[in-house]
Amino acid sequence: MSHYSASIHTTTVEILDDGALDAATLARACHRSVEWVQARVVDGVITPSTGTRSTAALTSWRFSSTAIVRARRVAQLEHMYDADPQLAAMTVDLMEEVLELRRKLRQL
């Protein structure tokens, strides 16, 4: 039986206002291109806190600091497992749900 292990490298990130990051800043934080961010927004994988998902609205997109965490996780899963962006996003959704459930359990 094969075993897979993964480590997620994190860095200290300053907590920013919900609309503090533009697409270029998010791309740099994830070591990806603006086109990568643009494609993930259009596909609904990453959601801007302002602006529509239309590519014409690229300059109006702003992202919260929590979008960095999500985008980095998606990028890492895509890279490590050659995962489709939608599959990577679903996996990140499940990871976030598990973290939330664990947080709630600790509060009991």
Backbone as CSV, one residue per row, in Angstrom:
resi,resn,N_x,N_y,N_z,CA_x,CA_y,CA_z,C_x,C_y,C_z
1,MET,0.850,-1.176,0.000,0.000,0.000,0.000,0.893,1.237,0.000
2,SER,0.593,2.159,-0.886,1.358,3.395,-0.971,0.893,4.384,0.084
3,HIS,1.838,5.107,0.602,1.523,6.161,1.563,1.996,7.478,0.978
4,TYR,1.149,8.457,1.096,1.486,9.784,0.622,1.612,10.706,1.813
5,SER,2.598,11.534,1.751,2.719,12.540,2.802,2.918,13.888,2.122
6,ALA,2.414,14.879,2.765,2.539,16.234,2.229,2.790,17.188,3.366
7,SER,3.576,18.165,3.083,3.773,19.208,4.076,3.425,20.528,3.421
8,ILE,2.761,21.345,4.169,2.380,22.659,3.663,3.272,23.676,4.346
9,HIS,4.051,24.347,3.526,4.953,25.362,4.049,4.188,26.657,4.226
10,THR,4.334,27.223,5.377,3.632,28.472,5.643,4.646,29.555,5.967
11,THR,4.224,30.759,5.747,5.036,31.899,6.122,4.153,32.840,6.914
12,THR,4.786,33.708,7.629,4.028,34.685,8.392,3.404,35.674,7.424
13,VAL,2.108,35.875,7.571,1.383,36.802,6.709,0.706,37.832,7.582
14,GLU,0.889,39.077,7.240,0.218,40.147,7.956,-1.274,40.087,7.639
15,ILE,-2.109,40.190,8.660,-3.554,40.194,8.446,-3.935,41.534,7.839
16,LEU,-4.612,41.469,6.723,-4.960,42.666,5.975,-6.464,42.824,5.911
17,ASP,-6.898,44.010,5.534,-8.320,44.243,5.319,-8.820,43.321,4.224
18,ASP,-10.146,43.092,4.196,-10.733,42.178,3.232,-10.407,42.505,1.784
19,GLY,-10.234,43.744,1.467,-9.979,44.105,0.080,-8.582,44.613,-0.169
20,ALA,-7.614,44.175,0.598,-6.285,44.762,0.538,-5.411,44.239,-0.596
21,LEU,-5.672,43.028,-1.075,-4.798,42.434,-2.077,-5.406,42.526,-3.470
22,ASP,-4.604,42.928,-4.433,-5.077,42.857,-5.811,-4.604,41.530,-6.410
23,ALA,-4.980,41.269,-7.650,-4.669,39.983,-8.285,-3.156,39.769,-8.408
24,ALA,-2.418,40.812,-8.716,-0.965,40.688,-8.864,-0.300,40.343,-7.532
25,THR,-0.763,40.956,-6.462,-0.202,40.677,-5.137,-0.522,39.252,-4.706
26,LEU,-1.754,38.814,-4.951,-2.124,37.437,-4.638,-1.284,36.463,-5.446
27,ALA,-1.080,36.749,-6.711,-0.262,35.880,-7.564,1.162,35.776,-7.016
28,ARG,1.747,36.899,-6.642,3.107,36.883,-6.078,3.154,36.091,-4.778
29,ALA,2.136,36.242,-3.942,2.109,35.532,-2.658,2.017,34.018,-2.844
30,CYS,1.477,33.600,-3.975,1.320,32.165,-4.268,2.382,31.650,-5.232
31,HIS,3.295,32.519,-5.634,4.328,32.163,-6.609,3.703,31.650,-7.899
32,ARG,2.668,32.344,-8.333,1.954,32.017,-9.564,1.791,33.289,-10.383
33,SER,1.295,33.130,-11.588,1.090,34.278,-12.469,-0.293,34.887,-12.242
34,VAL,-0.454,36.113,-12.722,-1.761,36.762,-12.659,-2.758,35.950,-13.487
35,GLU,-2.302,35.366,-14.575,-3.175,34.540,-15.406,-3.690,33.333,-14.635
36,TRP,-2.853,32.761,-13.773,-3.267,31.633,-12.935,-4.380,32.086,-12.000
37,VAL,-4.203,33.240,-11.346,-5.231,33.785,-10.456,-6.502,34.054,-11.251
38,GLN,-6.348,34.672,-12.404,-7.494,35.009,-13.236,-8.288,33.749,-13.602
39,ALA,-7.618,32.707,-14.011,-8.303,31.459,-14.383,-9.021,30.845,-13.190
40,ARG,-8.403,30.898,-11.992,-9.028,30.306,-10.802,-10.242,31.121,-10.354
41,VAL,-10.195,32.428,-10.540,-11.355,33.265,-10.192,-12.500,32.988,-11.154
42,VAL,-12.215,32.975,-12.437,-13.259,32.729,-13.433,-13.915,31.365,-13.200
43,ASP,-13.118,30.368,-12.801,-13.644,29.023,-12.537,-14.329,28.896,-11.181
44,GLY,-14.248,29.948,-10.343,-14.887,29.906,-9.037,-14.075,29.215,-7.960
45,VAL,-12.805,28.960,-8.226,-11.923,28.302,-7.253,-11.492,29.282,-6.172
46,ILE,-11.217,30.502,-6.576,-10.845,31.581,-5.658,-11.865,32.701,-5.873
47,THR,-12.355,33.266,-4.784,-13.387,34.291,-4.886,-12.862,35.635,-4.397
48,PRO,-12.912,36.643,-5.245,-12.506,37.977,-4.785,-13.555,38.535,-3.832
49,SER,-13.114,39.362,-2.902,-14.065,39.985,-1.977,-14.756,41.175,-2.630
50,THR,-14.199,41.674,-3.716,-14.844,42.745,-4.481,-14.730,42.419,-5.958
51,GLY,-15.615,42.960,-6.735,-15.592,42.745,-8.174,-16.321,41.480,-8.565
52,THR,-16.605,41.363,-9.831,-17.269,40.174,-10.345,-16.219,39.170,-10.787
53,ARG,-16.661,37.981,-11.174,-15.718,36.963,-11.644,-15.341,37.169,-13.108
54,SER,-15.898,38.164,-13.745,-15.595,38.441,-15.145,-14.144,38.882,-15.303
55,THR,-13.501,38.407,-16.359,-12.111,38.801,-16.593,-11.985,40.291,-16.867
56,ALA,-13.060,40.912,-17.319,-13.034,42.357,-17.549,-12.891,43.129,-16.246
57,ALA,-13.226,42.486,-15.129,-13.163,43.141,-13.820,-11.847,42.887,-13.093
58,LEU,-10.873,42.327,-13.790,-9.595,41.964,-13.169,-8.999,43.090,-12.339
59,THR,-9.037,44.306,-12.828,-8.428,45.420,-12.095,-9.222,45.809,-10.855
60,SER,-10.491,45.402,-10.781,-11.290,45.739,-9.601,-11.278,44.623,-8.556
61,TRP,-10.711,43.478,-8.885,-10.675,42.375,-7.922,-9.796,42.731,-6.734
62,ARG,-10.297,42.448,-5.558,-9.535,42.570,-4.318,-9.775,41.302,-3.529
63,PHE,-8.756,40.876,-2.806,-8.807,39.624,-2.087,-8.449,39.829,-0.626
64,SER,-9.058,39.040,0.231,-8.733,39.092,1.658,-7.465,38.282,1.901
65,SER,-6.880,38.467,3.058,-5.663,37.710,3.385,-5.955,36.214,3.486
66,THR,-7.186,35.843,3.807,-7.520,34.412,3.849,-7.501,33.797,2.454
67,ALA,-7.661,34.615,1.431,-7.574,34.101,0.059,-6.167,33.608,-0.252
68,ILE,-5.159,34.185,0.409,-3.780,33.721,0.216,-3.660,32.263,0.641
69,VAL,-4.205,31.942,1.804,-4.118,30.578,2.326,-4.796,29.613,1.366
70,ARG,-6.002,29.945,0.951,-6.749,29.079,0.035,-6.006,28.927,-1.298
71,ALA,-5.557,30.038,-1.867,-4.875,29.989,-3.158,-3.578,29.187,-3.067
72,ARG,-2.848,29.353,-1.985,-1.604,28.584,-1.816,-1.888,27.098,-1.705
73,ARG,-2.929,26.736,-0.984,-3.294,25.320,-0.866,-3.691,24.745,-2.216
74,VAL,-4.489,25.489,-2.962,-4.897,25.033,-4.296,-3.667,24.866,-5.178
75,ALA,-2.790,25.854,-5.185,-1.581,25.801,-6.013,-0.711,24.613,-5.639
76,GLN,-0.579,24.370,-4.347,0.255,23.258,-3.901,-0.335,21.916,-4.321
77,LEU,-1.644,21.754,-4.167,-2.280,20.498,-4.580,-2.184,20.298,-6.087
78,GLU,-2.381,21.360,-6.837,-2.248,21.260,-8.289,-0.837,20.817,-8.665
79,HIS,0.150,21.406,-8.010,1.543,21.099,-8.323,1.944,19.697,-7.864
80,MET,1.655,19.373,-6.621,2.103,18.093,-6.045,1.450,16.883,-6.698
81,TYR,0.166,16.999,-7.005,-0.581,15.843,-7.485,-1.084,16.017,-8.912
82,ASP,-0.618,17.058,-9.580,-1.077,17.355,-10.934,-2.601,17.360,-10.972
83,ALA,-3.183,17.966,-9.937,-4.641,17.958,-9.757,-5.304,19.022,-10.625
84,ASP,-6.468,18.694,-11.110,-7.331,19.635,-11.793,-7.697,20.745,-10.803
85,PRO,-7.788,21.998,-11.229,-8.118,23.092,-10.307,-9.414,22.863,-9.523
86,GLN,-10.427,22.321,-10.164,-11.693,22.071,-9.465,-11.529,20.990,-8.399
87,LEU,-10.764,19.963,-8.689,-10.505,18.912,-7.710,-9.677,19.461,-6.544
88,ALA,-8.690,20.281,-6.868,-7.881,20.900,-5.818,-8.752,21.787,-4.935
89,ALA,-9.667,22.537,-5.544,-10.556,23.415,-4.774,-11.472,22.608,-3.870
90,MET,-11.995,21.496,-4.371,-12.866,20.656,-3.550,-12.080,20.072,-2.375
91,THR,-10.853,19.681,-2.621,-10.005,19.157,-1.551,-9.741,20.230,-0.500
92,VAL,-9.473,21.446,-0.933,-9.255,22.557,0.004,-10.527,22.834,0.791
93,ASP,-11.681,22.766,0.137,-12.956,22.931,0.851,-13.075,21.911,1.977
94,LEU,-12.738,20.672,1.674,-12.808,19.616,2.699,-11.797,19.853,3.814
95,MET,-10.602,20.298,3.453,-9.585,20.598,4.467,-10.071,21.709,5.398
96,GLU,-10.658,22.750,4.816,-11.162,23.867,5.622,-12.310,23.424,6.517
97,GLU,-13.165,22.552,6.017,-14.285,22.042,6.813,-13.782,21.204,7.989
98,VAL,-12.797,20.377,7.755,-12.223,19.561,8.828,-11.597,20.465,9.892
99,LEU,-10.869,21.476,9.467,-10.269,22.414,10.426,-11.339,23.117,11.260
100,GLU,-12.434,23.516,10.618,-13.529,24.184,11.331,-14.189,23.234,12.324
101,LEU,-14.402,21.993,11.930,-15.010,21.010,12.836,-14.095,20.722,14.028
102,ARG,-12.806,20.638,13.781,-11.853,20.422,14.883,-11.844,21.605,15.840
103,ARG,-11.955,22.816,15.291,-12.010,24.013,16.132,-13.242,23.969,17.013
104,LYS,-14.365,23.592,16.441,-15.609,23.503,17.207,-15.529,22.427,18.295
105,LEU,-14.892,21.321,17.993,-14.741,20.250,18.985,-13.895,20.709,20.169
106,ARG,-12.861,21.475,19.897,-11.999,21.980,20.985,-12.761,22.924,21.901
107,GLN,-13.788,23.574,21.381,-14.571,24.518,22.186,-15.561,23.807,23.096
108,LEU,-15.829,22.543,22.844,-16.785,21.809,23.679,-16.223,21.463,25.035
